[in-house]
Amino acid sequence: MRRGARAALTAVAGAALLVGCTEEPRKQVMPGPTSTATAAPQDAVALAERYTAAGGDPDVYGIQVEDGPEGVPRVVIRTRNADQADAIFRRQNTSVITHLTTKEGASFKKGYFIDVFGPDGGLIHRMDARP
């Protein structure tokens, strides 16, 4: 192979490798409770008590609303119910979000993230509910 052809081939191969490279932002990992520490903070317990007193799911023992990525609120629910059925999650999600907006004055104009943790601290559901 001639020297010029080899240099051109090397340049093309190098460019082909660079085309596949992208710099994607790192995804922010949202921590939750662990199996060794499933107790909810006191303010989360108080919010869950107000929610259940208003007719919400009695299995919910902790609700937190915190700042999430990109200014989108993150709702963390702790439940005693280990059932991972989608119907239960949808009903619970609707119930908690409705309570937070109508009774607690929360705003979800940008949508929200929601994480549901079961009795052992394991993640049961995670949803990105941004428009």
All heavy atoms as an XYZ file, in Angstrom:
972
protein
N       0.858     -1.169      0.000
C       0.000      0.000      0.000
C       0.900      1.225      0.000
O       1.879      1.286      0.730
C      -0.907     -0.022      1.234
C      -1.934      1.057      1.210
S      -2.994      1.063      2.666
C      -4.211     -0.108      2.234
N       0.556      2.197     -0.812
C       1.346      3.422     -0.885
C       1.170      4.224      0.388
O       0.153      4.145      1.075
C       0.899      4.265     -2.076
C       1.229      3.609     -3.386
C       0.921      4.520     -4.526
N      -0.212      5.402     -4.235
C      -1.094      5.804     -5.103
N      -1.006      5.423     -6.320
N      -2.066      6.593     -4.757
N       2.190      5.027      0.664
C       2.213      5.815      1.887
C       1.022      6.787      1.950
O       0.363      6.920      2.975
C       3.520      6.575      1.974
C       3.819      7.010      3.373
C       4.960      7.942      3.450
N       6.239      7.277      3.486
C       7.387      7.915      3.474
N       7.413      9.210      3.335
N       8.517      7.274      3.551
N       0.679      7.452      0.873
C      -0.437      8.408      0.841
C      -1.776      7.717      1.046
O      -2.657      8.220      1.721
N      -1.920      6.541      0.427
C      -3.166      5.797      0.578
C      -3.339      5.315      2.004
O      -4.441      5.319      2.553
C      -3.186      4.617     -0.392
N      -2.228      4.881      2.618
C      -2.281      4.415      4.004
C      -2.688      5.565      4.934
O      -3.500      5.396      5.836
C      -0.931      3.841      4.418
C      -0.971      3.288      5.839
C       0.327      2.665      6.255
N       0.597      1.510      5.394
C       1.812      1.066      5.123
N       2.863      1.669      5.626
N       1.986      0.022      4.355
N      -2.127      6.746      4.729
C      -2.453      7.907      5.562
C      -3.926      8.282      5.406
O      -4.612      8.600      6.376
C      -1.550      9.091      5.210
N      -4.429      8.227      4.175
C      -5.840      8.555      3.936
C      -6.745      7.532      4.600
O      -7.759      7.883      5.206
C      -6.117      8.614      2.438
N      -6.396      6.251      4.501
C      -7.181      5.192      5.124
C      -7.191      5.348      6.645
O      -8.229      5.208      7.294
C      -6.640      3.821      4.736
C      -7.419      2.614      5.229
C      -8.854      2.678      4.733
C      -6.759      1.335      4.787
N      -6.046      5.687      7.212
C      -5.947      5.899      8.658
C      -6.822      7.070      9.086
O      -7.529      7.007     10.098
C      -4.486      6.139      9.073
O      -3.712      5.016      8.664
C      -4.353      6.345     10.567
N      -6.819      8.154      8.317
C      -7.635      9.325      8.648
C      -9.118      8.994      8.586
O      -9.896      9.393      9.450
C      -7.305     10.483      7.704
N      -9.527      8.233      7.562
C     -10.937      7.851      7.433
C     -11.358      6.954      8.586
O     -12.420      7.118      9.168
C     -11.187      7.169      6.067
C     -12.575      6.540      6.019
C     -11.026      8.165      4.945
N     -10.505      5.994      8.938
C     -10.824      5.091     10.049
C     -10.938      5.862     11.355
O     -11.834      5.624     12.157
C      -9.763      3.994     10.160
N     -10.028      6.808     11.569
C     -10.083      7.622     12.791
C     -11.344      8.464     12.851
O     -11.994      8.587     13.880
N     -11.743      9.038     11.711
C     -12.970      9.840     11.665
C     -14.188      8.968     11.934
O     -15.128      9.374     12.606
C     -13.091     10.531     10.314
N     -14.192      7.750     11.413
C     -15.313      6.834     11.644
C     -15.453      6.510     13.115
O     -16.564      6.403     13.637
C     -15.117      5.558     10.836
N     -14.351      6.365     13.810
C     -14.420      6.099     15.248
C     -14.974      7.289     16.002
O     -15.738      7.145     16.942
C     -13.030      5.737     15.795
C     -12.507      4.355     15.413
C     -11.069      4.205     15.898
C     -13.372      3.275     16.001
N     -14.595      8.498     15.588
C     -15.055      9.694     16.289
C     -16.537      9.952     16.083
O     -17.202     10.484     16.944
C     -14.245     10.911     15.832
C     -12.807     10.957     16.316
C     -12.095     12.153     15.696
C     -12.737     11.021     17.826
N     -17.064      9.569     14.930
C     -18.479      9.795     14.654
C     -19.361      9.097     15.679
O     -20.382      9.607     16.102
C     -18.830      9.334     13.221
C     -20.323      9.335     13.000
C     -18.145     10.226     12.214
N     -18.972      7.936     16.160
C     -19.766      7.185     17.124
C     -19.680      7.715     18.536
O     -20.431      7.319     19.395
N     -18.775      8.640     18.803
C     -18.595      9.163     20.150
C     -19.566     10.305     20.399
O     -19.686     11.205     19.576
C     -17.170      9.671     20.354
S     -15.949      8.372     20.240
N     -20.249     10.266     21.501
C     -21.116     11.363     21.909
C     -20.870     11.653     23.366
O     -20.427     10.791     24.117
C     -22.612     11.011     21.723
O     -22.916      9.884     22.537
C     -22.932     10.726     20.268
N     -21.151     12.868     23.729
C     -21.047     13.229     25.139
C     -22.446     13.434     25.662
O     -23.035     14.490     25.486
C     -20.212     14.494     25.302
C     -18.740     14.263     25.080
C     -17.907     15.459     25.490
O     -18.325     16.193     26.410
O     -16.854     15.649     24.896
N     -23.005     12.414     26.252
C     -24.335     12.502     26.821
C     -24.215     12.879     28.287
O     -23.309     12.421     28.970
C     -25.063     11.162     26.711
C     -25.366     10.779     25.286
C     -26.141      9.481     25.211
O     -26.877      9.169     26.168
O     -26.004      8.787     24.203
N     -25.137     13.725     28.778
C     -25.075     14.045     30.201
C     -25.347     12.807     31.033
O     -26.121     11.940     30.641
C     -26.196     15.080     30.383
C     -27.090     14.896     29.199
C     -26.249     14.339     28.087
N     -24.706     12.726     32.162
C     -24.936     11.584     33.052
C     -26.313     11.685     33.653
O     -26.769     12.753     34.032
C     -23.908     11.571     34.178
C     -22.543     11.246     33.677
C     -21.602     11.122     34.819
N     -20.300     10.786     34.294
C     -19.348     10.264     35.010
N     -19.522     10.036     36.276
N     -18.195      9.978     34.465
N     -26.969     10.562     33.716
C     -28.303     10.544     34.318
C     -28.155     10.621     35.828
O     -27.317      9.959     36.410
C     -29.047      9.275     33.925
C     -29.371      9.240     32.461
C     -30.169      8.022     32.116
C     -30.476      8.049     30.630
N     -31.232      6.895     30.221
N     -28.986     11.451     36.419
C     -28.952     11.588     37.866
C     -29.688     10.412     38.490
O     -30.827     10.121     38.143
C     -29.618     12.897     38.281
C     -29.549     13.148     39.752
C     -30.113     14.509     40.101
O     -30.507     15.274     39.250
N     -30.145     14.810     41.371
N     -29.014      9.735     39.384
C     -29.628      8.620     40.092
C     -30.380      9.185     41.279
O     -29.847      9.975     42.047
C     -28.556      7.612     40.559
C     -29.183      6.506     41.375
C     -27.817      7.051     39.364
N     -31.632      8.796     41.399
C     -32.452      9.289     42.496
C     -32.482      8.237     43.589
O     -33.052      7.168     43.404
C     -33.849      9.619     41.995
C     -33.856     10.781     41.033
S     -35.491     11.278     40.511
C     -35.781     10.115     39.200
N     -31.848      8.531     44.709
C     -31.798      7.547     45.783
C     -33.143      7.392     46.471
O     -33.986      8.270     46.397
C     -30.765      8.135     46.740
C     -30.861      9.607     46.524
C     -31.181      9.782     45.055
N     -33.293      6.279     47.125
C     -34.512      6.021     47.883
C     -34.159      5.276     49.141
O     -32.988      5.119     49.474
N     -35.144      4.813     49.848
C     -34.873      4.058     51.068
C     -34.172      2.742     50.742
O     -34.231      2.267     49.615
C     -36.255      3.816     51.661
C     -37.211      4.078     50.579
C     -36.547      4.945     49.565
N     -33.531      2.189     51.729
C     -32.874      0.893     51.546
C     -33.571     -0.134     52.421
O     -34.351      0.208     53.296
C     -31.389      0.968     51.959
O     -31.340      1.232     53.363
C     -30.652      2.044     51.202
N     -33.252     -1.389     52.196
C     -33.913     -2.440     52.967
C     -33.527     -2.397     54.439
O     -34.202     -2.972     55.263
C     -33.591     -3.814     52.377
O     -32.202     -4.021     52.369
N     -32.448     -1.713     54.766
C     -32.046     -1.622     56.173
C     -32.569     -0.359     56.844
O     -32.440     -0.208     58.049
C     -30.514     -1.669     56.304
O     -29.958     -0.591     55.545
C     -29.962     -2.987     55.816
N     -33.135      0.550     56.051
C     -33.635      1.800     56.631
C     -34.913      2.216     55.918
O     -34.918      3.130     55.120
C     -32.586      2.897     56.522
N     -36.011      1.550     56.210
C     -37.263      1.832     55.518
C     -38.147      2.819     56.271
O     -39.206      3.164     55.789
C     -38.054      0.539     55.256
O     -38.293     -0.098     56.493
C     -37.318     -0.371     54.314
N     -37.723      3.267     57.425
C     -38.529      4.232     58.173
C     -38.555      5.556     57.423
O     -37.544      6.030     56.925
C     -37.948      4.424     59.569
N     -39.734      6.125     57.316
C     -39.877      7.404     56.628
C     -39.537      8.543     57.584
O     -39.770      8.442     58.789
C     -41.314      7.547     56.137
N     -39.009      9.646     57.055
C     -38.781     10.826     57.890
C     -40.101     11.310     58.492
O     -41.171     11.079     57.918
C     -38.218     11.860     56.913
C     -37.717     11.083     55.746
C     -38.573      9.845     55.676
N     -40.031     11.984     59.606
C     -41.235     12.400     60.328
C     -42.171     13.260     59.483
O     -43.383     13.081     59.538
C     -40.868     13.117     61.632
C     -42.033     13.265     62.592
C     -42.699     11.929     62.926
O     -42.047     10.927     63.175
N     -44.021     11.902     62.905
N     -41.626     14.186     58.680
C     -42.506     15.011     57.855
C     -43.212     14.186     56.773
O     -44.347     14.469     56.401
C     -41.757     16.193     57.253
C     -40.566     15.788     56.399
O     -40.011     14.691     56.596
O     -40.181     16.587     55.511
N     -42.547     13.116     56.292
C     -43.171     12.217     55.316
C     -44.281     11.400     55.972
O     -45.321     11.138     55.356
C     -42.120     11.297     54.700
N     -44.073     11.012     57.214
C     -45.100     10.281     57.974
C     -46.303     11.189     58.210
O     -47.457     10.774     58.013
C     -44.528      9.759     59.314
C     -45.637      9.201     60.196
C     -43.454      8.711     59.060
N     -46.056     12.439     58.599
C     -47.152     13.379     58.860
C     -47.972     13.632     57.595
O     -49.207     13.664     57.642
C     -46.588     14.690     59.403
N     -47.300     13.781     56.453
C     -48.012     13.984     55.196
C     -48.838     12.749     54.838
O     -49.998     12.860     54.430
C     -47.022     14.316     54.078
C     -47.600     14.539     52.679
C     -48.737     15.545     52.680
C     -46.485     14.974     51.734
N     -48.285     11.572     55.032
C     -49.021     10.329     54.760
C     -50.221     10.193     55.696
O     -51.283      9.715     55.276
C     -48.099      9.123     54.894
N     -50.082     10.618     56.930
C     -51.211     10.565     57.870
C     -52.333     11.501     57.428
O     -53.512     11.138     57.507
C     -50.743     10.888     59.287
C     -49.929      9.765     59.906
C     -49.290     10.131     61.238
O     -49.310     11.323     61.643
O     -48.749      9.211     61.886
N     -51.990     12.683     56.941
C     -53.019     13.600     56.436
C     -53.693     12.998     55.203
O     -54.915     13.086     55.036
C     -52.412     14.969     56.095
C     -51.952     15.742     57.306
C     -51.632     17.198     57.002
N     -50.624     17.417     55.974
C     -49.310     17.467     56.180
N     -48.824     17.287     57.411
N     -48.477     17.699     55.190
N     -52.906     12.373     54.358
C     -53.416     11.731     53.150
C     -54.394     10.598     53.507
O     -55.504     10.540     52.960
C     -52.229     11.216     52.328
C     -52.563     10.187     51.289
C     -53.208     10.540     50.097
C     -52.212      8.850     51.470
C     -53.496      9.581     49.132
C     -52.491      7.899     50.499
C     -53.141      8.267     49.340
O     -53.418      7.321     48.392
N     -54.016      9.723     54.415
C     -54.905      8.607     54.773
C     -56.138      9.104     55.524
O     -57.227      8.569     55.342
C     -54.175      7.516     55.579
O     -53.573      8.090     56.724
C     -53.121      6.823     54.740
N     -55.985     10.141     56.348
C     -57.141     10.714     57.062
C     -58.153     11.303     56.083
O     -59.350     11.334     56.363
C     -56.676     11.783     58.047
N     -57.669     11.738     54.917
C     -58.551     12.302     53.891
C     -59.118     11.217     52.974
O     -59.738     11.520     51.961
C     -57.791     13.339     53.069
N     -58.892      9.940     53.329
C     -59.451      8.843     52.557
C     -58.461      8.153     51.634
O     -58.843      7.311     50.828
N     -57.176      8.477     51.758
C     -56.154      7.859     50.916
C     -55.833      6.430     51.327
O     -56.311      5.931     52.346
N     -55.017      5.788     50.549
C     -54.608      4.397     50.744
C     -53.972      4.208     52.127
O     -52.931      4.791     52.416
C     -53.613      4.026     49.639
C     -53.137      2.596     49.685
O     -53.366      1.898     50.701
O     -52.513      2.161     48.704
N     -54.561      3.375     52.986
C     -54.028      3.197     54.336
C     -52.680      2.470     54.381
O     -52.003      2.499     55.417
C     -55.109      2.379     55.054
C     -55.901      1.737     53.972
C     -55.799      2.632     52.776
N     -52.266      1.841     53.279
C     -50.955      1.198     53.241
C     -49.810      2.194     53.103
O     -48.656      1.862     53.364
C     -50.877      0.186     52.091
C     -51.657     -1.075     52.374
O     -51.731     -1.474     53.554
O     -52.205     -1.664     51.423
N     -50.106      3.411     52.674
C     -49.070      4.431     52.492
C     -48.677      4.970     53.861
O     -49.514      5.458     54.619
C     -49.566      5.562     51.576
C     -48.574      6.716     51.554
C     -49.823      5.033     50.172
N     -47.392      4.858     54.199
C     -46.926      5.360     55.496
C     -45.901      6.475     55.375
O     -45.429      7.007     56.379
C     -46.370      4.219     56.359
C     -45.072      3.606     55.881
C     -43.846      4.093     56.325
C     -45.074      2.533     55.004
C     -42.659      3.523     55.892
C     -43.902      1.956     54.581
C     -42.686      2.455     55.027
O     -41.516      1.882     54.603
N     -45.592      6.882     54.164
C     -44.666      7.993     53.972
C     -44.841      8.610     52.608
O     -44.954      7.892     51.608
N     -44.913      9.933     52.559
C     -44.978     10.672     51.293
C     -44.044     11.862     51.415
O     -44.166     12.660     52.354
C     -46.400     11.189     50.974
C     -47.415     10.054     50.908
C     -46.387     11.992     49.662
C     -48.864     10.538     50.776
N     -43.143     11.965     50.473
C     -42.234     13.111     50.422
C     -42.345     13.761     49.056
O     -42.472     13.071     48.048
C     -40.782     12.679     50.609
C     -40.448     12.184     51.985
C     -39.063     11.569     51.997
O     -38.951     10.353     51.900
N     -38.042     12.394     52.105
N     -42.271     15.070     49.026
C     -42.148     15.816     47.776
C     -40.849     16.583     47.900
O     -40.660     17.362     48.834
C     -43.336     16.780     47.565
C     -43.178     17.530     46.252
C     -44.657     16.025     47.606
N     -39.952     16.339     46.959
C     -38.638     16.968     47.017
C     -38.232     17.456     45.646
O     -38.884     17.133     44.646
C     -37.609     15.985     47.576
C     -37.607     14.652     46.879
C     -36.814     13.586     47.622
O     -36.905     13.484     48.853
O     -36.092     12.860     46.932
N     -37.188     18.253     45.612
C     -36.672     18.739     44.336
C     -36.064     17.582     43.569
O     -35.285     16.804     44.111
C     -35.610     19.815     44.557
C     -36.188     21.074     45.164
O     -37.390     21.329     44.955
O     -35.445     21.806     45.838
N     -36.437     17.483     42.316
C     -35.880     16.457     41.442
C     -35.037     17.106     40.356
O     -34.823     18.319     40.357
N     -34.580     16.324     39.414
C     -33.767     16.851     38.328
C     -34.528     17.872     37.485
O     -35.741     17.746     37.304
C     -33.431     15.622     37.485
C     -33.806     14.440     38.303
C     -34.763     14.894     39.335
N     -33.818     18.873     36.995
C     -34.380     19.868     36.090
C     -35.545     20.647     36.710
O     -36.429     21.119     36.001
C     -34.798     19.221     34.774
C     -33.678     18.491     34.062
C     -34.152     17.671     32.882
O     -35.220     17.977     32.321
O     -33.451     16.718     32.529
N     -35.588     20.753     38.029
C     -36.653     21.494     38.694
C     -37.995     20.792     38.703
O     -39.011     21.396     39.023
N     -38.012     19.524     38.344
C     -39.249     18.741     38.331
C     -39.370     18.046     39.678
O     -38.440     17.359     40.106
C     -39.232     17.705     37.180
C     -40.488     16.853     37.210
C     -39.073     18.399     35.836
N     -40.501     18.219     40.380
C     -40.646     17.591     41.698
C     -40.567     16.066     41.628
O     -40.979     15.451     40.651
C     -42.040     18.014     42.161
C     -42.449     19.130     41.275
C     -41.686     18.979     40.004
N     -40.046     15.506     42.695
C     -39.981     14.049     42.849
C     -40.853     13.680     44.046
O     -40.696     14.224     45.133
C     -38.550     13.609     43.101
C     -38.427     12.127     43.377
C     -36.963     11.749     43.600
N     -36.831     10.342     43.911
C     -36.178      9.883     44.970
N     -35.573     10.698     45.798
N     -36.107      8.591     45.190
N     -41.790     12.785     43.829
C     -42.673     12.309     44.888
C     -42.199     10.909     45.271
O     -42.064     10.037     44.419
C     -44.145     12.267     44.421
C     -45.046     11.730     45.516
C     -44.598     13.644     43.954
N     -41.921     10.727     46.562
C     -41.485      9.429     47.067
C     -42.590      8.899     47.968
O     -42.995      9.566     48.920
C     -40.166      9.540     47.856
C     -39.770      8.189     48.445
C     -39.054     10.090     46.972
N     -43.065      7.711     47.642
C     -44.123      7.064     48.421
C     -43.547      5.800     49.047
O     -42.885      5.012     48.376
C     -45.329      6.684     47.530
C     -45.932      7.939     46.907
C     -46.369      5.900     48.330
C     -47.007      7.646     45.877
N     -43.815      5.622     50.327
C     -43.455      4.376     51.012
C     -44.765      3.673     51.369
O     -45.665      4.285     51.926
C     -42.650      4.678     52.269
C     -41.250      5.191     51.964
C     -40.549      5.535     53.266
N     -39.165      5.877     53.066
C     -38.724      7.097     52.797
N     -39.569      8.085     52.642
N     -37.428      7.317     52.654
N     -44.832      2.395     51.037
C     -46.060      1.645     51.259
C     -45.781      0.326     51.972
O     -44.699     -0.245     51.826
C     -46.794      1.380     49.918
O     -47.989      0.648     50.165
C     -45.930      0.617     48.933
N     -46.764     -0.138     52.711
C     -46.667     -1.444     53.367
C     -47.082     -2.562     52.416
O     -46.906     -3.731     52.705
C     -47.559     -1.473     54.599
C     -47.077     -0.574     55.707
C     -48.030     -0.610     56.911
N     -47.681      0.443     57.840
C     -48.196      1.666     57.823
N     -49.115      1.986     56.928
N     -47.810      2.572     58.697
N     -47.671     -2.204     51.278
C     -48.172     -3.176     50.312
C     -47.063     -3.527     49.324
O     -46.582     -2.678     48.579
C     -49.372     -2.589     49.567
C     -50.047     -3.587     48.674
O     -49.515     -4.648     48.374
N     -51.249     -3.242     48.224
N     -46.667     -4.782     49.281
C     -45.593     -5.231     48.387
C     -46.101     -5.590     46.990
O     -45.304     -5.891     46.108
C     -44.885     -6.439     48.998
N     -47.416     -5.541     46.784
C     -47.992     -5.890     45.491
C     -47.532     -4.897     44.427
O     -47.665     -3.690     44.593
C     -49.519     -5.879     45.586
C     -50.201     -6.502     44.388
O     -49.603     -6.526     43.293
O     -51.341     -6.962     44.548
N     -46.991     -5.404     43.332
C     -46.463     -4.558     42.273
C     -47.430     -4.390     41.104
O     -47.039     -3.923     40.034
C     -45.133     -5.120     41.772
C     -44.070     -5.134     42.841
C     -42.742     -5.638     42.323
O     -42.478     -5.662     41.139
N     -41.884     -6.043     43.244
N     -48.679     -4.739     41.299
C     -49.667     -4.659     40.219
C     -49.786     -3.230     39.700
O     -49.831     -2.273     40.465
C     -51.029     -5.146     40.709
N     -49.841     -3.112     38.381
C     -49.926     -1.807     37.745
C     -51.205     -1.064     38.147
O     -51.187      0.148     38.343
C     -49.848     -1.964     36.226
C     -49.680     -0.647     35.523
O     -48.722      0.088     35.861
O     -50.505     -0.328     34.643
N     -52.302     -1.781     38.289
C     -53.568     -1.139     38.662
C     -53.464     -0.480     40.038
O     -53.984      0.622     40.246
C     -54.703     -2.154     38.641
N     -52.798     -1.137     40.962
C     -52.612     -0.558     42.300
C     -51.761      0.698     42.208
O     -52.081      1.731     42.799
C     -51.981     -1.587     43.265
C     -52.968     -2.711     43.538
C     -51.533     -0.922     44.567
C     -52.395     -3.881     44.308
N     -50.676      0.633     41.437
C     -49.814      1.799     41.279
C     -50.571      2.974     40.664
O     -50.484      4.099     41.143
C     -48.591      1.455     40.418
C     -47.817      2.667     39.998
C     -47.102      3.407     40.937
C     -47.821      3.097     38.693
C     -46.394      4.533     40.564
C     -47.123      4.223     38.313
C     -46.407      4.950     39.255
N     -51.315      2.727     39.610
C     -52.056      3.816     38.950
C     -53.067      4.465     39.898
O     -53.189      5.680     39.953
C     -52.749      3.299     37.691
C     -51.782      2.987     36.589
C     -52.520      2.544     35.318
N     -51.608      2.095     34.312
C     -50.903      2.885     33.514
N     -51.011      4.181     33.646
N     -50.093      2.385     32.611
N     -53.791      3.638     40.641
C     -54.779      4.159     41.594
C     -54.085      4.972     42.688
O     -54.508      6.073     43.030
C     -55.579      2.998     42.190
C     -56.728      3.416     43.075
C     -57.607      2.240     43.504
N     -56.864      1.138     44.096
C     -56.704     -0.070     43.523
N     -57.218     -0.333     42.343
N     -56.020     -1.011     44.140
N     -52.980      4.435     43.224
C     -52.230      5.114     44.276
C     -51.612      6.414     43.761
O     -51.682      7.448     44.425
C     -51.146      4.176     44.789
C     -50.443      4.638     46.030
C     -49.440      3.585     46.462
O     -48.467      3.351     45.764
N     -49.701      2.956     47.584
N     -51.042      6.367     42.572
C     -50.443      7.553     41.972
C     -51.480      8.664     41.833
O     -51.251      9.795     42.268
C     -49.848      7.180     40.606
C     -49.352      8.374     39.830
O     -48.800      9.304     40.393
N     -49.546      8.349     38.532
N     -52.624      8.340     41.258
C     -53.684      9.330     41.072
C     -54.159      9.882     42.409
O     -54.320     11.098     42.572
C     -54.870      8.702     40.307
O     -54.394      8.243     39.043
C     -55.998      9.690     40.119
N     -54.342      9.007     43.362
C     -54.819      9.410     44.679
C     -53.835     10.337     45.389
O     -54.221     11.382     45.930
C     -55.074      8.153     45.518
O     -55.450      8.484     46.822
N     -52.556      9.981     45.384
C     -51.543     10.799     46.066
C     -51.378     12.155     45.375
O     -51.373     13.195     46.030
C     -50.190     10.055     46.148
C     -49.065     10.985     46.581
C     -50.300      8.881     47.117
N     -51.263     12.159     44.053
C     -51.076     13.422     43.325
C     -52.291     14.329     43.491
O     -52.155     15.536     43.691
C     -50.759     13.153     41.833
C     -49.429     12.402     41.705
C     -50.736     14.453     41.039
C     -48.218     13.104     42.307
N     -53.494     13.762     43.456
C     -54.705     14.551     43.677
C     -54.695     15.166     45.066
O     -54.987     16.356     45.240
C     -55.965     13.684     43.473
O     -55.972     13.198     42.132
C     -57.235     14.463     43.757
N     -54.338     14.372     46.072
C     -54.261     14.893     47.439
C     -53.230     16.019     47.532
O     -53.495     17.063     48.139
C     -53.918     13.779     48.432
C     -53.738     14.290     49.826
N     -54.796     14.542     50.675
C     -52.619     14.638     50.518
C     -54.344     15.015     51.820
N     -53.018     15.076     51.746
N     -52.069     15.797     46.963
C     -51.003     16.804     47.053
C     -51.402     18.124     46.398
O     -51.076     19.192     46.911
C     -49.708     16.273     46.429
C     -49.024     15.140     47.197
C     -47.857     14.577     46.386
C     -48.543     15.612     48.569
N     -52.107     18.053     45.277
C     -52.494     19.297     44.599
C     -53.696     19.971     45.245
O     -53.716     21.188     45.406
C     -52.783     19.044     43.105
O     -53.767     18.036     42.970
C     -51.525     18.647     42.369
N     -54.698     19.190     45.656
C     -55.919     19.799     46.188
C     -55.855     20.120     47.680
O     -56.456     21.093     48.117
C     -57.154     18.903     45.927
O     -56.984     17.657     46.590
C     -57.365     18.698     44.440
N     -55.144     19.310     48.448
C     -55.120     19.512     49.902
C     -53.814     20.114     50.417
O     -53.800     20.742     51.471
C     -55.342     18.172     50.629
C     -56.596     17.442     50.238
C     -57.827     18.108     50.768
C     -59.034     17.232     50.471
N     -60.274     17.916     50.702
N     -52.717     19.900     49.695
C     -51.417     20.350     50.187
C     -50.853     21.528     49.389
O     -49.808     22.064     49.733
C     -50.401     19.192     50.170
C     -50.830     17.978     50.974
C     -50.819     18.198     52.477
O     -50.017     19.031     52.974
O     -51.609     17.530     53.180
N     -51.513     21.886     48.291
C     -51.081     23.038     47.500
C     -49.855     22.805     46.622
O     -49.224     23.758     46.178
N     -49.528     21.562     46.358
C     -48.373     21.263     45.497
C     -48.713     21.593     44.044
O     -49.865     21.534     43.633
C     -47.980     19.794     45.620
N     -47.693     21.958     43.292
C     -47.861     22.247     41.876
C     -47.000     21.296     41.054
O     -45.821     21.104     41.351
C     -47.448     23.697     41.584
O     -47.447     23.935     40.193
N     -47.600     20.732     40.041
C     -46.894     19.816     39.166
C     -47.002     20.293     37.710
O     -47.242     19.510     36.806
C     -47.451     18.392     39.328
C     -47.301     17.861     40.730
C     -48.399     17.710     41.562
C     -46.050     17.540     41.225
C     -48.264     17.227     42.847
C     -45.898     17.056     42.524
C     -47.004     16.900     43.336
N     -46.813     21.599     37.513
C     -46.912     22.183     36.169
C     -45.900     21.586     35.210
O     -46.177     21.454     34.025
C     -46.738     23.695     36.241
C     -47.896     24.391     36.914
C     -47.667     25.876     37.003
C     -48.821     26.513     37.755
N     -48.604     27.919     38.030
N     -44.726     21.242     35.718
C     -43.683     20.631     34.882
C     -43.787     19.109     34.888
O     -42.927     18.424     34.374
C     -42.291     21.012     35.390
C     -41.930     22.458     35.220
C     -40.509     22.656     35.704
C     -39.996     24.027     35.427
N     -38.575     24.148     35.833
N     -44.819     18.570     35.517
C     -44.936     17.134     35.697
C     -44.270     16.738     37.006
O     -44.058     17.577     37.895
N     -43.912     15.471     37.126
C     -43.276     14.982     38.347
C     -42.639     13.628     38.080
O     -42.933     12.966     37.090
C     -44.288     14.879     39.498
C     -45.481     13.996     39.191
C     -45.475     12.638     39.509
C     -46.610     14.519     38.579
C     -46.561     11.837     39.216
C     -47.700     13.720     38.284
C     -47.676     12.378     38.606
O     -48.749     11.577     38.321
N     -41.753     13.279     38.963
C     -41.201     11.924     39.014
C     -41.841     11.275     40.229
O     -42.094     11.953     41.226
C     -39.678     11.936     39.212
C     -38.931     12.593     38.088
C     -38.432     13.865     38.223
C     -38.714     11.912     36.893
C     -37.730     14.470     37.194
C     -38.011     12.504     35.858
C     -37.519     13.789     36.006
N     -42.109      9.990     40.159
C     -42.669      9.310     41.317
C     -41.953      7.975     41.511
O     -41.706      7.247     40.558
C     -44.202      9.120     41.180
C     -44.814      8.645     42.495
C     -44.548      8.207     40.040
C     -46.311      8.832     42.573
N     -41.565      7.736     42.746
C     -40.946      6.469     43.138
C     -41.772      5.880     44.260
O     -42.126      6.585     45.209
C     -39.520      6.685     43.661
C     -38.546      7.077     42.573
O     -38.824      6.821     41.394
O     -37.495      7.646     42.902
N     -42.081      4.593     44.150
C     -42.820      3.900     45.198
C     -41.923      2.787     45.731
O     -41.431      1.957     44.968
C     -44.142      3.305     44.665
C     -44.884      2.582     45.784
C     -45.014      4.395     44.057
N     -41.712      2.810     47.044
C     -40.881      1.820     47.708
C     -41.752      0.954     48.606
O     -42.623      1.453     49.311
C     -39.776      2.500     48.523
C     -38.801      3.239     47.652
C     -38.968      4.579     47.358
C     -37.720      2.570     47.092
C     -38.087      5.244     46.535
C     -36.827      3.234     46.265
C     -37.013      4.573     45.978
N     -41.511     -0.342     48.553
C     -42.293     -1.308     49.308
C     -41.821     -1.475     50.729
O     -40.918     -0.773     51.198
N     -42.425     -2.420     51.446
C     -42.131     -2.603     52.867
C     -40.687     -3.011     53.162
O     -40.193     -2.749     54.255
C     -43.109     -3.696     53.300
C     -43.590     -4.336     52.059
C     -43.443     -3.339     50.955
N     -40.011     -3.610     52.190
C     -38.608     -3.983     52.416
C     -37.642     -2.903     51.935
O     -36.435     -3.092     51.971
C     -38.290     -5.318     51.735
C     -38.321     -5.230     50.217
O     -38.748     -4.184     49.669
O     -37.923     -6.219     49.567
N     -38.169     -1.768     51.484
C     -37.329     -0.675     50.991
C     -36.987     -0.791     49.529
O     -36.337      0.082     48.974
N     -37.432     -1.859     48.877
C     -37.139     -2.050     47.458
C     -38.049     -1.206     46.580
O     -39.210     -0.962     46.908
N     -37.500     -0.769     45.464
C     -38.271      0.025     44.495
C     -39.334     -0.850     43.841
O     -39.029     -1.902     43.278
C     -37.332      0.597     43.428
C     -37.974      1.486     42.380
C     -38.536      2.765     43.021
C     -36.956      1.845     41.310
N     -40.589     -0.421     43.942
C     -41.709     -1.150     43.332
C     -42.060     -0.530     41.995
O     -42.286     -1.215     41.017
C     -42.939     -1.162     44.254
C     -42.644     -1.941     45.521
C     -44.141     -1.771     43.553
C     -43.782     -1.934     46.530
N     -42.118      0.801     41.957
C     -42.468      1.508     40.722
C     -41.652      2.792     40.627
O     -41.355      3.434     41.634
C     -43.948      1.894     40.696
C     -44.867      0.745     40.520
N     -45.111      0.156     39.307
C     -45.594      0.049     41.409
C     -45.944     -0.832     39.450
N     -46.260     -0.926     40.728
N     -41.344      3.175     39.395
C     -40.705      4.458     39.111
C     -41.337      4.979     37.829
O     -41.468      4.254     36.849
C     -39.194      4.298     38.931
C     -38.521      5.581     38.453
C     -37.020      5.498     38.571
N     -36.696      5.788     39.969
C     -35.527      5.515     40.519
N     -34.583      4.943     39.823
N     -35.304      5.826     41.778
N     -41.745      6.243     37.867
C     -42.401      6.808     36.692
C     -41.963      8.243     36.478
O     -41.817      9.010     37.424
C     -43.920      6.748     36.851
C     -44.668      7.210     35.604
S     -46.455      7.011     35.755
C     -46.884      8.417     36.774
N     -41.780      8.600     35.228
C     -41.505      9.963     34.818
C     -42.806     10.497     34.241
O     -43.232     10.051     33.175
C     -40.398      9.966     33.766
C     -40.055     11.346     33.250
O     -40.796     12.322     33.486
O     -39.038     11.444     32.550
N     -43.467     11.398     34.939
C     -44.767     11.910     34.520
C     -44.659     13.352     34.029
O     -45.486     14.196     34.348
C     -45.770     11.802     35.658
N     -43.616     13.616     33.248
C     -43.493     14.951     32.656
C     -44.291     14.991     31.364
O     -44.389     13.986     30.668
C     -42.037     15.276     32.355
C     -41.208     15.469     33.613
C     -39.784     15.773     33.308
N     -39.150     14.546     32.794
C     -37.896     14.485     32.387
N     -37.139     15.564     32.399
N     -37.394     13.350     31.953
N     -44.866     16.176     31.054
C     -45.643     16.291     29.805
C     -44.757     16.142     28.576
O     -43.606     16.305     28.571
C     -46.243     17.689     29.883
C     -45.620     18.395     31.019
C     -44.853     17.399     31.806
